[in-house]
Amino acid sequence: MPAPPDLIAARLSRLRAAVAASNVEALVVSHPPNLLYLLGVSASAGLAVVAASGTAVLADERYREAFAQALAGVPDVAVIPVGVGSSYEETLAARLTAGAVRAVGVEAGSMTLGRAAAVRRALPDGGPVLVETEGLVELLRMVKDPWEQAIFREAAARLTEVAACILPKVLVGRQERDVAWDIEVALRHGGFERPAFETIVASGPNSARPHHRAGTRRIEDGDLVVVDFGGVLDGYAVDMTRTVAVGRIADDRRTWLASVAAAQRAAIAAAGPGARPSEIDAAARQVLTAAGLGDRFVHSTGHGLGLEVHERPTIGPRGDISGPVTAGMVFTVEPGVYVPGEGGVRIEDDVIVTATGVERLTGAVPGFEAHES
């Protein structure tokens, strides 16, 4: 479901204001998720030049018509064809030269050195200067508008249904990769376009590896099994983790489960508008430290969700670079405990910041919440 034209126009307007407030006169957008956000088209190629006078979209014949249709009715946007035998870099250089701008921003995080060099070679001597920029579009993407929030609510509800279907299949004797395959089939049946990332099913000692790749190990009685999966709906990613206790688990494993669940509750309670990401992270970390498990929590408490499964804000000790969280931000809350050679626990839910607190998007899965284990 593409974003409506009035929403695209509003996003472009906000970006033009951000460019005007920066040290460049125009911005070349090259990162595909940013192009999707601004132009409403998912494409493997394309560039946009955003300036005070309007937006020029450079597209070859694979995507020219798609961009033209998506942008019909959006003011001050022109689709410029990239002809056969030409290149994006040459077409961009010609556009920048014709626009008589001096300082042109490029997305340093996505434009390669080779591509930037190709653009510079195509520019005339004394022409525009390319300036590295960081995060102009990503900062806009952090706060989700009502249209995006509705997609997240629907996607999270569907992901919860997938969890309710799949988690009972985490059984003794099954291989990790077979459970992972079941999850990915269920995501498709649930209406998702694709998995948001490679599904993680980590059993027994493998659960001590936060990003274990599902393999041939068979689940055993007494295992903790970390199941981390997500899906993409209308371009937006949702993400969820549960740790399944299989059969009889040892008392220390029960302590891990209870402590991680308490840490997640503390972080969610701390995540209201105005809270700094480091404060949310500290709320989870303090609970685990008090339980003697602080040194077993080896990653940040969460990450932003959107058109990418990992985006701003980062909910961690160093996450304050983007400022405090505000209403409309969507991110995960996923503390964990990992004991190498023995096992681990992670519990993850998606939340959206509201005017008064947070709303948990992914729902409870009866029988598979930590406090019920």
N, C-alpha and C positions, 0 to 999 in steps of 0.2 A: 504494500500500500504506500504509494509515494506521498511525500509531504505536499500539502496543498499550496498553490501559488502564492497566496498571501503570507503563508509562513516562510516560504523561500525568500520572498521580498523582504520580510522583516529581518531574517538572518543576514542577508546581504547588507541591509542598511546598518545593522549593528557592527558588522565587520568594517564597513566603510568608515564608521565613526572611530573604530579602534585603530585603523590605519592612519586616519587623520591625526590621531593623538600620538602616533609613534614617530620614529625618525625617518620614515620612508613615505614616498608619495603614492606608491602602489604596492600591491602584494601579489606575488605569483603563488597560487595554491596548486600544489602537486600531489599531496598526500591523498590517496583514494578515499579514506573515510571522511576527510574534510570536504572533498568534492561532493561526496554523497550528501553530507549534511547541508552544504550550501546550495547544491544544484538539483538534488533529488534523483540522481542517477548513479547506480553502481556500475563503474566502468574500470577496466584494467588500464586505460589510457585516457589522457585528457589533461588540460591545464586551464586555469582560470586566472585572469588578471583583474584584480579588484582595485578600483581607484575611485576618487571622488566623482568623476564624470560618469561612472557606470562600471559594468562588468563585461569583459570579453571572454568567451568560452572557446577554447581551441579544441577541435575534435576532428578525428579522421572519419572516413565514411562508415566505419563500424558503429560509431556512437553519435554521429552528427544528428541524425533524425531523433534519437532518443532524447538528446539534450534539448533539441528544438521543441519537442512535444512537452517535456517536463517544464520548460521555461516559458511556454506560451502564456501571455498575460502578466508576466513578471516585468515590471518597467526597467528600462535602462540596462538591458542585457542583450548582447549580440553574440550569435554563434558564428565563429570564424572557422572555415574548413581548412584542414591540413591536407593539402593535395598529395596525390600519389607522386612519388619522386621527391617530395619535400620532406622535412622533418619537423617535429614539434619544436625543436630548438631554433631552427631557422625561422619558422613562423612566429615564434615568440619574440625573437630578436627584432623582426620586422615590425611587429605590433608595438613593442616597447619604443622603438625609434620613432614610429609615427605618432606616438602619444606624447612625445616631447617631455617625458619625465626624466628626472636626473637620478634619484635614488629609488631603487626598486628592491623590495624585500623578497627574499626566497625563504622557504621553510627549511631551515638548516637540519632539522631532524629527519627529513625525508628526501630532500634533493641530494643526489649523490655528487661527489666531487667531480666525477666524470661528466655528469650532465651539466653542472654549473660551468665547467670549463668549455663545454660545447656551446653553451649560450654566449659566453664571453667571446669566443672566437667568431661567432656570427654577428656580434654587435660591432658597429663601426667605431673607429678610433674617436675618442671624445664623446662617445655615446653614453647611455645610462650605466650607472654603477650598480652592481648587485650587492645587496647588504643582507647578511645573515639575520634572520629573526627566529624567535622561539615562542610557540604557543599562542599566537594571536587568535587562531580559530579554536584551538583546544580549550582556551579559557572560556569562550562562548559556549562550547559544547558541554562544559561541566554542569551547567544549570539546565535541567530539562524543562521544556515548556509543557503545557497541559496535553498536547497531542502526543508527545513522547511519553509522558507519565502514563497515559492510558495504555500505550503499547506495553510498557513495563508491567503494569498490573495484570494484563491479560497473559503475557509471557510467563510471569511468575506463577500464576494460577495453573497454567498448563504444566510448568516444570514440577510443581508440587504433585500434580496428578501422575506424572511420570514416576516420581519418587515412590508414591504409594503403590504403583504397579510393580516396580523393579526391586525395591529393597527386600520384599519377602523372598526373592529369588537368590539372595546371598546366602547360600547353603553349603554345608559340609560336602566336600567332594567336587564342587564346581571349580573350574579354572577361572582365574581372574579375567582372562581375555574373553571367555564366554559370557561372563556377566557384563563386561564392557560392550560386547556386541549387542546383547539384549537391550542395554540402555540406548544405544544409538538407533536401533530399530524402533524403540518406543518413542524416541524424540521425533522421528519421522511420522509415526502414527499420530503423535500429539499435535501435528501441524507445524512443527519447526522446519525451517528451511534447511538447516544443517546443524551438527554439533558446534558449539561455540569454541571448542578446543578438543584436544585428544582426551578422551574419557580416562579418568584415573580410577582404577580398582586395585587397591594395595592391601594385601592380606598378611596377617602374622607379622613377622619381622619386616616385611616390605612396607608396612604402614608407617615405619619410622622415616621413610623417605617422602618428603612432601610432594614431589612430582614424579613418583614412581610410574613407570610405564607398565600397563597391564600385561602380564606374561602368562606362563604355563603353570605357575604354582597353583596347587589345589587348596582350597579353603579347608581348614582343620577345626575341630572342636576346640574352643577356647581362644580362637583368633579374634582380634579386632580387625575389622575390614573398613578402610577409608574409601568411600565411594564419592568421587568428585566429578560432577558432570554439568553441562550447560547446553543451552540451545539458542539459536538465533531466530527471532521472529520479526518480520518487517525490517530487517537490518540490525535490530538491537539484541544484545547478548544478555542473558541471565545465567546465573551461576549458583550452584548449591552443593553442599557437602554434608553427608551424614557418616558417622562411624557406627558400623553395625557390630554388636557384640554377639558372636556366634557360640551358642551353647553356654557352657560354664566358663566364665572368665575369672582370672585371679583377682584378689582384692585390690592389688595395686592398680590394675587396669580399671577397676570401678572408680578408684580415686581419680585417675586421669580423666575419665569421662565426666565425673561430677565437677571436677575443677575447671575443665574447659567449658562446660555448660555455664558455670557460674561466671567465668571470665567473659563469655559472650554476652550474658545478661548485663553485666556491668558496663561493657563497652556500648551496648545499645542504649542503656540508660543515660550514658554520658554524651550521646551523639546528637543533641538538639542543636538548633540554629545558634551560631555564634561560637560553638565549641571548636577548638583547634584540633586538627587531626592528631597531633602528638598527645593531646589530652585524652582523646578517645582510645588511642593505643595504650596509653599509660593505665587507663582504667582496667583494661584486660590484663595487662602485664602485672599490675599490683596483686590481683587475685591469684595469679599463678605463682608469683613470688612468695606470697603468704603460704601457699600450699607446698613450698619447697620445689616448685617446678619452673621457676622463672628462667633458668638457663636452658630449659628444654623447649622454649618458645623461640623459634629461630627465624621468623619472618614477620612482616608487618601484619597488623590486625585486619587490613582490608585494602581494597582498591576500587576505583571508580568503574562504573559500567556504562556502556553506551553503544556506539557503533563499533567499538573495539571492546574486547573482554577485559582488557587492562587499560585504563585511561585515568585521567585526573578526576578526583583527588586521590593521592596516596594516603591511606590511614595508617601512618607509622611514625616512628620517632623523628624522621626527617621530612614529614609530609606537610609542614606548614608553609612551604614556598608559595602555595596557591591561596594562602589565607584561611580563615575559618570556614567551616561548612555553612552553607546557607540553604534556605528552602528551595527544593527542586533538585538538589544533588542526589544521585543514586550511587550507592556503593555497597560492597560486601562487608560483612563483619565475620571474621573467620579465625579466631585464635586456635592455636594447636599446641600439642605436646608431643615430642618425638624423642624416643629413647633408642639409640642405635643398637641393632641386634635383638631388640625385644619387641618394639611396636610403637604405635602412636595413635593419636586422636586428633581429628579436626572436625569442627562443626561450623558450617557456613550458611548464612542467610543473606538475602538482599534487602536493603532498606532504602526508603526515600525520606529525606528530611522535609518536614512540614513546618508550618509557621510556629508550631508549639512544641514540636518534638520530632519523633521519627515514626514512620509507618513500616512495619515489617511486611515485605512483599511476598516472599516465599513462606508457605504455611507449614504448620505442624504436620508431621506424618505419624499418625497414631501407631504406637508400638516401636517407633524408631527415634524417639526423642531421648536425649541422654538421661533426663530425670526419670524415664520410665524403664531404663535398662536394668 
